[in-house]
């Protein structure tokens, strides 16, 4: 019974000490609570103001949200550490800082690819090598950009499929931005007969392509002969078109083929078919017709003898 009374007495004394300490801490608790509320309020006001300022310099929504969120969390963290200092919990602050460092290091090793994609996304958002709506080709994928985030770039292929490419792959590999200048050159290969007047053909093709669909009028149509083919003389017709979508390029190329074919038909210009010589391995270089006649004669003679 005596032990129980001693234990109760110790417990009551301990509770009294804690109670006295809590009473002494009441002013600090009140100040800490006020400081915590002010921290959230000030952080929110600064975040809104920063959003308005950043939006004037950057049109990347993902990057703007990232910067404002990081600043907001940083202000909250600083205010939280001040609250712990007011409550005289400095050792807790040191332990938290050490814990955050260790956790950050562990997460860095565990999520290297995610971190690399994130950092690549930030750099892409800052440099702006392309934007939503641009037609690009990268990593063997070709299509129009539908969305850019801090983790992936969404590319819609001309055939309709959506490809989500990690930012790291796009950042580390060559990217062809076909929409950067708003124009693109069409190279069309054509072959004509060896009997044609080359200068006449050149003039006819240039005239045929003057009004081709989407052609940039400030650039001349070029017709350059470049090879003696097996059955034709080959040339390239080159012209520039306005380019924002792939259909601009494909449509102009199709229209050019139609116009060249009509011009050739109207001027009796021949597009030759490939010529092939077939070798049936007839001995001595004899003609195939002579060999067939000899075989037929032998067959007739055999039939006569049978009769």
matplotlib code that plots the C-alpha trace (Angstrom):
import matplotlib.pyplot as plt

x = [0.0, 2.8, 4.4, 1.2, 0.9, 4.5, 3.9, 0.7, 2.6, 5.4, 2.8, 1.0, 4.2, 5.2, 1.8, 2.1, 5.5, 4.1, 1.2, 3.4, 5.5, 2.5, 1.3, 4.7, 4.5, 1.1, 2.4, 4.8, 2.1, -0.1, 2.8, 3.5, -0.1, -0.2, 3.1, 1.8, -1.4, 0.6, 3.0, 0.1, -1.5, 1.7, 2.8, -0.6, -0.4, 3.1, 2.2, -0.7, 1.5, 4.3, 1.8, 0.8, 4.5, 5.7, 2.9, 4.2, 7.5, 6.7, 3.8, 4.5, 1.7, 3.6, 6.8, 4.8, 3.0, 6.3, 8.0, 5.1, 4.5, 8.2, 8.2, 5.0, 6.4, 9.7, 7.9, 5.7, 8.8, 10.6, 7.6, 7.3, 11.0, 10.4, 7.4, 9.5, 12.2, 9.5, 8.5, 12.2, 12.3, 15.6, 16.8, 13.7, 14.6, 18.1, 16.7, 14.1, 16.8, 19.0, 16.1, 15.1, 18.6, 18.8, 15.3, 16.1, 19.3, 17.5, 14.7, 17.3, 18.8, 15.5, 13.9, 16.8, 14.8, 11.9, 14.2, 16.0, 12.7, 11.6, 14.9, 14.7, 11.2, 12.2, 15.0, 12.7, 10.2, 12.8, 14.6, 11.3, 12.8, 9.2, 5.6, 2.2, 1.0, 4.5, 5.2, 8.4, 10.4, 12.4, 13.3, 11.8, 8.4, 6.8, 3.7, 2.2, 2.8, -0.5, 0.8, 4.0, 4.3, 7.3, 7.4, 6.4, 5.7, 2.5, 2.9, -0.1, 1.1, -0.5, -2.2, -3.9, -1.9, -0.8, 2.8, 4.0, 7.7, 9.7, 11.3, 14.7, 14.6, 13.6, 16.2, 19.1, 18.3, 18.1, 14.7, 13.6, 11.1, 9.3, 7.1, 9.8, 10.0, 6.5, 7.7, 9.0, 10.6, 9.0, 11.4, 9.7, 11.7, 10.7, 12.1, 11.7, 12.7, 16.1, 14.5, 13.0, 14.3, 15.5, 15.3, 11.7, 10.8, 12.4, 10.3, 7.0, 7.5, 8.3, 5.1, 3.0, 4.1, 3.7, 0.2, 0.6, -1.3, 0.2, 3.3, 5.4, 5.4, 8.5, 10.7, 11.2, 10.4, 13.6, 14.0, 17.5, 18.6, 20.7, 21.1, 21.2, 18.9, 18.6, 15.7, 15.2, 16.9, 16.0, 15.4, 14.1, 11.4, 11.8, 9.5, 8.6, 5.2, 3.6, 3.7, 1.8, 0.3, 1.5, -1.5, 0.0, 3.1, 1.3, -1.4, 1.1, 3.1, 0.0, -1.1, 2.3, 2.3, -1.2, 0.0, 3.2, 1.3, -1.3, 1.5, 3.3, 0.2, -0.6, 2.9, 3.4, 6.3, 7.0, 7.6, 9.4, 8.8, 11.8, 13.3, 14.5, 16.3, 15.4, 18.2, 16.9, 20.4, 20.2, 23.5, 25.8, 23.8, 21.1, 17.8, 15.0, 12.6, 15.2, 15.5, 11.7, 11.4, 14.0, 12.1, 8.8, 10.4, 11.8, 8.3, 6.7, 9.3, 8.8, 5.0, 5.5, 7.8, 5.2, 2.5]
y = [0.0, 2.3, 1.7, 2.6, 5.8, 6.7, 6.0, 8.1, 10.9, 10.8, 10.9, 13.8, 15.7, 15.0, 16.2, 19.4, 20.1, 19.6, 21.8, 24.5, 24.3, 24.4, 27.5, 29.1, 28.2, 29.6, 33.0, 31.2, 29.0, 32.0, 33.7, 30.5, 30.1, 33.7, 33.3, 30.1, 31.8, 34.8, 32.4, 30.8, 34.1, 35.8, 32.8, 32.7, 36.5, 36.2, 33.2, 35.1, 38.1, 35.9, 34.1, 37.4, 38.5, 35.2, 34.9, 38.1, 36.5, 32.8, 31.2, 27.8, 26.9, 24.0, 26.0, 28.9, 26.5, 24.8, 28.1, 29.4, 26.1, 25.8, 29.4, 28.7, 25.6, 27.3, 30.1, 27.6, 25.6, 28.8, 29.8, 26.4, 26.5, 29.9, 28.4, 25.6, 28.1, 30.2, 27.0, 26.4, 23.2, 24.0, 20.4, 19.3, 21.8, 20.4, 16.8, 17.8, 19.4, 16.4, 14.1, 16.1, 15.9, 12.2, 11.6, 13.9, 11.9, 8.6, 9.8, 11.2, 7.7, 5.9, 8.2, 9.2, 8.9, 10.9, 13.6, 13.6, 14.0, 16.7, 18.7, 18.2, 19.5, 22.6, 23.3, 22.7, 25.1, 27.8, 27.4, 26.9, 25.0, 24.2, 24.8, 23.3, 22.9, 22.5, 19.6, 17.9, 14.7, 13.1, 9.6, 8.1, 9.7, 12.3, 14.4, 17.6, 18.5, 18.4, 19.0, 19.8, 18.9, 18.7, 14.9, 14.1, 15.6, 14.4, 14.0, 13.2, 11.2, 12.0, 8.6, 9.5, 7.7, 9.7, 9.2, 10.3, 10.9, 11.3, 14.7, 13.1, 11.4, 14.6, 16.7, 14.2, 13.5, 15.6, 17.3, 18.6, 21.4, 21.5, 24.4, 26.7, 28.9, 28.3, 27.1, 23.9, 22.8, 20.1, 18.0, 16.1, 13.5, 13.1, 11.2, 12.0, 10.3, 10.8, 12.1, 15.2, 18.7, 19.3, 23.1, 22.9, 20.4, 22.6, 25.6, 23.7, 22.3, 25.7, 27.1, 24.2, 24.7, 28.5, 28.2, 25.0, 24.8, 26.8, 27.8, 30.6, 33.1, 34.9, 31.9, 30.7, 27.2, 25.3, 22.4, 20.8, 17.8, 15.5, 12.0, 9.9, 7.0, 3.5, 4.6, 8.3, 11.6, 12.5, 15.9, 17.4, 20.0, 22.1, 24.7, 26.1, 25.9, 27.5, 24.9, 24.6, 21.1, 17.9, 18.2, 21.4, 19.5, 16.4, 18.4, 20.6, 17.6, 15.8, 19.0, 19.3, 15.7, 16.3, 19.6, 18.1, 15.0, 17.3, 19.5, 16.5, 15.1, 18.5, 18.8, 15.2, 14.7, 11.1, 9.6, 6.4, 3.0, 1.0, -1.2, -4.7, -7.2, -10.8, -13.4, -17.0, -18.4, -19.6, -21.1, -19.4, -16.2, -17.5, -15.7, -17.2, -17.2, -19.2, -21.7, -22.1, -22.7, -25.4, -27.1, -26.9, -28.4, -31.3, -32.0, -32.0, -34.4, -36.8, -36.8, -37.6, -40.6, -42.0, -41.8]
z = [0.0, 0.8, -2.6, -4.3, -2.4, -3.3, -7.0, -6.9, -5.2, -7.8, -10.6, -9.1, -8.6, -12.3, -13.5, -11.4, -12.9, -16.5, -15.6, -14.4, -17.5, -19.8, -17.9, -18.4, -22.1, -22.7, -23.8, -26.2, -27.4, -28.2, -30.0, -31.9, -33.0, -34.2, -36.0, -37.7, -38.9, -40.2, -42.0, -43.9, -44.7, -45.9, -47.9, -49.7, -50.5, -51.8, -53.9, -55.6, -56.3, -57.6, -60.0, -61.5, -61.9, -63.4, -65.9, -67.5, -68.3, -68.7, -70.6, -69.2, -66.8, -65.4, -64.7, -63.1, -60.8, -59.9, -58.9, -56.9, -55.1, -54.2, -52.8, -50.9, -49.3, -48.5, -46.7, -44.7, -43.7, -42.5, -40.5, -39.0, -37.9, -36.2, -34.4, -33.0, -32.0, -30.1, -28.3, -27.4, -29.4, -31.1, -30.9, -32.8, -35.5, -35.9, -35.9, -38.6, -40.8, -40.5, -41.3, -44.3, -45.7, -45.2, -46.7, -49.7, -50.4, -50.2, -52.5, -54.9, -55.4, -55.4, -58.0, -60.3, -63.5, -62.1, -60.9, -64.3, -66.2, -63.8, -64.2, -68.0, -68.0, -66.1, -68.6, -71.6, -70.1, -69.6, -73.0, -75.0, -78.0, -79.0, -77.9, -77.9, -81.5, -83.1, -85.4, -84.2, -84.9, -82.1, -80.9, -84.1, -83.3, -85.5, -84.7, -83.2, -79.5, -77.6, -74.0, -72.2, -68.5, -66.1, -66.6, -70.2, -73.6, -75.4, -79.1, -81.4, -84.4, -87.9, -87.7, -84.4, -81.7, -78.6, -77.5, -74.0, -74.2, -71.0, -70.9, -70.4, -73.8, -75.6, -73.8, -74.5, -78.1, -81.3, -81.9, -85.4, -85.0, -88.4, -87.4, -86.2, -89.3, -90.6, -94.0, -95.4, -98.7, -100.9, -103.0, -105.8, -107.9, -111.5, -114.5, -118.2, -121.5, -123.0, -126.1, -124.4, -124.7, -121.1, -121.1, -122.5, -119.7, -117.1, -118.2, -118.4, -114.8, -113.4, -115.0, -113.8, -110.1, -110.0, -108.4, -106.5, -103.2, -100.2, -102.2, -100.8, -103.6, -102.5, -103.2, -106.8, -108.1, -108.8, -111.3, -111.1, -113.2, -111.0, -112.6, -115.7, -114.8, -116.3, -118.5, -117.7, -117.0, -113.4, -111.9, -108.7, -108.5, -105.4, -103.9, -100.5, -98.8, -95.7, -93.0, -89.7, -90.1, -91.9, -94.3, -95.6, -96.8, -98.1, -99.8, -101.7, -102.8, -104.1, -105.9, -107.5, -108.8, -110.4, -112.0, -113.4, -114.9, -116.6, -118.0, -119.4, -121.0, -122.5, -124.0, -125.0, -122.6, -121.8, -118.4, -119.4, -117.9, -116.7, -119.5, -118.6, -120.9, -120.2, -120.7, -121.3, -121.5, -125.2, -126.2, -128.7, -128.6, -130.9, -131.0, -129.0, -132.1, -134.1, -131.3, -131.0, -134.8, -134.5, -131.7, -133.6, -136.7, -134.6, -133.1, -136.6, -137.9, -135.0, -135.6, -139.3, -138.6, -136.2, -138.9]

ax = plt.figure().add_subplot(projection="3d")
ax.plot(x, y, z, "-o")
ax.set_aspect("equal")
plt.show()
